[in-house]
Amino acid sequence: MTRNFIVAGALLACFTSTQAAEPVVRVLNWADYFAPNTLHDFQQETGIRVIYDVMDSSEVLEAKLMTGGSGYDLIFPGDTVAERLARAGSLQPLAREQLQHYADVSAGLRALHAQYPQSQAATVPYTWGSIGITFNAEQVAKRIANPPLASLDLLFKPEYAAKLADCGISIVDSPDEVLAVALNYLGLDPRSGQADDLRAAEQLLLKLRPYVRKFQSQPVTELVNGDLCVSLGYSGDAIQAQRAAVEAGRTADFQYRLPKEGTTVWMDTMAIPNDAPHPEAAYALINFLMRPERMAEITNFTGYPTANGKAQALIDPQLANNPDIYPSAEAYQRLIPGQDIPLKVMRKRLRTWNSIKTARAD
């Protein structure tokens, strides 16, 4: 009996040791942010098992990393979140010589990446996009002759917004981005915390407020259902809405325009936490994801442009040839990068935003 116990214990120890030695990489990312086959193919090729956790907000990611001991090997923070994490020492600097495809990052994205002083050495650009105008072309044309589709005038001038109110306007529920767009439209510092500047942005947006049906970050379902016809939001919304309409058997022409006045740009990145248990596996996954063919698959699935310049030739022409999705060098100059705004300023901006949101719509 004792001998059987010893043998069983030895077998258990052997099994446990084998399990512990299994190569793994634990990932924290948004839902549906890979192509359907991405992680399966990585596991098949490398033998590294992926443990994939989904975050529902940037605040969750930031909180997990700031407290330390998260257990994650690879995370996907947005640009400004990455700035704060790097400033706090939560990210490890990346060894460029271990990044096989970093040189493939497009020139425009490399220039954008360089504008994040805290995190640029600790992150790799992944996907990115802008804030702009997504609209149902047919519904807008019914209401406005020669609408200024490539201009924020479509929303910020009441004579246009009033004509679109019956078919539905939504604004992305992102105070920093929307205030930056409004301030820039007014010729002011997009990241200002000055009282006069915020008051001017508030007055501009309050003129639009009576015609806004919803503040939300995911307007695709409402666009397809016909509850909205114009949305100030993310550049991937139009592609996703068009695909969803086709799947639902509905005819609609959803388009996206990059505002000529300038707009904010966001960038999601890949980063390795400072205390990652398996950094070598994280590098393996970064290199796998950054291959041009893999990034093209991800972009074709998500609708968001990839940072990999070599992938563009492999991307659906509907995306790759759209200058509002993949802007020209000249248009890049009108993009406003994110900024790690001091908490005191952020609170002022948030109060302004809440005042706009809670104002009576009628």
N, C-alpha and C positions, 0 to 999 in steps of 0.2 A: 504493500500500500504506500509506504514511504517512497519506494523507488518509483512507482507510477506517478506520485506527486512531483518528484524531482524531474522526471522526464517531461511531464506536462508543463512544468514551469519553464524548462529549457526551451520547449517548443514555443511557448508563449513569448518568451524573451526574444527568440529568433524572429518571430512574426512581428513583434513590436519594433525590433530593430530595423526590419525590412521596410515597415510602414514609415518609420521615421526617416529613412534614407530616401524615400520616394521624392524625386524633384518636384517642387510645387512653386507656383507664383500666385500670390494673392492680390487681386486687383479690385480697386474701388473706382467705379465709373458710372456714368449715366446709363439708363436703360436704352437698349437698341442703338448703341453707339459703335457697334461693329457690324460688319456684314454677317449674315446668318451662319456662314461657314468659317469665319475667321478663327475663332478659338479652337474649333474642332481640328482645323488644318494645322494649327500651331502645335497642338498636343500630339497629333499624328507624326509630325515631322521631328519634333524635339524630344518627345517622351515626357515633357514637363506638364503636369496637371495644373489647370487653371481653376482657382477658386474665385468666383466672380460675384462680388457684392455690388448692389445697385444703390446709389445715393439719390435722394429725392430733392436735395437742395445743396447749394455750395456751403451753406452754414453748417450742415452736417459734416461734410468733409473737413472743413476748417476746424471744427470742434474736436473731431477725432484726432487730427494731427497735432493740434496745439497741446493736447493733454499728454501726448507721447504714448508709446507702447501700443500703437494701433494694430500692429501685426501685418500691415499692408506692405507689399513690395513695389507696387506701381499704382500711382494715382493719376487722376486727370483733372487737375484744378484749372479754373479759368484764370485769365491773366492777372487780374488784381488780387485774387485769392492767393495765387502763387507768389506774388510780391510780398504779401503779408507773411506767408509761411516761410519764405526764404529769409525775410528780415528777422523772424523769430528763431531761425536756426533749425527749422523742422525739415528742411530738404538738404540732401547731400549734393555737392557740386558734381556734375557729370564729367566723366573722362571722355573728352571728345574723340580720342583715338579708339574708344570702344563703340562709338556710334558709327555704324557702317554707312548710313545714308544721310548723315546730317548735311553733307555738301549738296544734296539734292533739294534742300529747302529753297523755295523760289526766292529771287532777289528781293521782291516786295515784302515777303514775310520775314526775311532775315533783317531787313531794315526796321520793320515793325517790332520784331523780337528784341532788337537792340535798344528799344525805348523803355524796356523794363529793367532798370539797373539792378534791382535786388535779385531777380530770379533768372535772368538770362543765362547764367552759368549753370543753373540747376534744372532747366526745363528744355524740352524739345517741342516745337510747335506741332500740333496734331491737326485739328480742323479749326475753321474760323468762319467769320461771316460779319455782316453789317446789320445795322438797323435801317430799315427803309420802308417803302410803301408796297404792300401786297394788295392787289385789287382784282375784282371780277370785271374784266374789260367790258363785257356786254352791259352789265348793270350800270357801270359808271357812264358809259357812252349814252345810255338812255336818258340820263339826268343832266349831263353837262356837255355842251358843244365845245369841242376842242379843249378838253380838260388838261391842266398842267400836270401830267402824270409823273414827270421827273422832277417835280418841285414840291417842297413842303407847303407851298401855297395851297395845294389841294386840301390840306387839313387846317392850316393855320389862318387862312382867310375865311371868315364866316360865310361869305357869299357862295363859296364852294361847299363848305362843310354842311351848310343848311340843306343843300340839295341832295346830300348823300345820307342824311339822317334816317330817312325812312327805310333805306336798305341796310343800314347798320355800319357803324364805325367802331373799331376797337383800338385800344392803345395798350402796348405791352406794359405789364405791371412791373416796371423796373425804374425806380425813381432816378437813379444816377444817370442811366442812359437817356431817358426821355428829357430830363432837365438839361443834359449836355447838348442834346439835339436842339432844344428850344433856345438855349443861351447862344449857341453858335449861329442859329438862324437870325438872332437879334444882333449879331456882331460882337457878342460878349465872350468872356472867358468861359469855355464849356464846363470847367470844373470849379467855377467860382463859388465862394461861400459868402460873398458880399451881400449885405441886406438889399441894397438897391438893385443888384443884378437878379437876385432871386425873386424880388418883387416884380420885376419886369417879366421874367419867365412865367411867374404865376399868373399875371394878368393876360399874357398871351394864351396860356393853356386854359384859363377860365373862359375865354371867348369860345374855345372849342368845346368845353365841357358840356354844354346843353345838347350837343349832337353826338356825344359818345355813349354808345350802348353798353360797352363792357371794357373793363381793365383786366387783361389776362395775358398770359405768356404763351398759350397754346390755342390759337384761333382756328386751326385747320378744320375741325369738325363743324364749327359754325359757318365757316366760309363755304364748305361743301354743301351743308344743309340749306344754305340761302339765308341764314340769320345775320350774316355780315356780308358787306361787299367791299369794304376797305379796312385795312389793318396797318397800323404803324408797328412794325415788329421785326422779327428775325428774317434774314434773307432766305432761309431754307423753307419758310412757310409756303411760298408759292409753289415750289416743286412738290412738296408733300400734299398740298391741296389738290394740285392737278392730278397726281397719281391716285389719290383717294377718290376723286370724282370719276376717273376712268373705271376704277374697281367697282364703284357704286352704280355704274351705267348712266352717269349723268354727263350732260354736255355743258362745259363751262371753260372759259379761257381765263385762267389765273396767271397774272404776271407780277413781276417785281421790278421796282425802280430804285436805283441808288440816288438819293436826293442831290441835285446839282449844287445846293448850298453847302453840302458837306454833312457828314453824319458820323456816328460812333462805330467803331469796329471792335469786335471781341475776338479773342483767341483762346481756345482750349489747348492745354499743354499736357505733356507726359512728364512725370517727375518721380523720383525715388525718395521715399522718406529717409530721414537721417538714420533711423534705427531699423531699416528694412531687414528682415531675417534672411532674405534670399536675393540680394542685389544682382548676383550673376544671372539669375533667372529673369529678373526685370530687364536687364540689358538685352537678353535674348528675345524677349517679347517686343521691346522697343524696335530692335533691328528687324524683326519679322514684320511688324506693322508698317514700318517706314519703307518697305519695298514698294516701288512704283505700282506694281500690279495689285498689291494688297490695299494700298491707299486708294487706288481707283475703285476697287470693289466697295470699300467703305463709303466713299463719296457717292457712288452710284446708288447705294442703298439709303444713306441718310439724307442726301440732298445738300449737304454742307461741303464747301470746297476744302480740299486737302492742302496742307502746306507743302507737299512734295511736288516740285515743279515738273519732274519727269513723268508724273502720273497723269498730267493733264491730257496728254495724247491718247490715253486709254479711257478717258471719262466720257460718259454720255454727252454727245454734242449739244444737247439741250442745256446742259450745264456749262460745259467747257467753252462753248462759243457765245455765252451770254455775258456781255460786258458789264452788266449790273451784278452778276455773281462773281465773275473773275474780272475785276476792273483793270483798266489800262494803267500804265505808269503815271499818267496825268491824274487819273481819278484817285489813285493811291494818295496823292497829296491832299485830298479833301477828307481823308479818313482820320478820325480822332481816336487815338489809342486810349485804352483804359488807364486809370491812375489810382494809386493807393492813396486815397484822400484821408486826411487826418480825421479822427473820430468826431472832433468838435464841428468840423465843417460838414461831415456826413449827417450829423444830427440836424443841422440847420436845413440841409437839403431835404431830409426825410420829412421834417415838419412842413416844409413847403409842399411836398408831394401829397402828404396826407390832407392838407387843406384843399388841394385841387380835387382829389378823389372824393372827398366827403361833401364837396359843394353840391348843392341841389342841381340836378340835371335839367330841371325845367325853369 
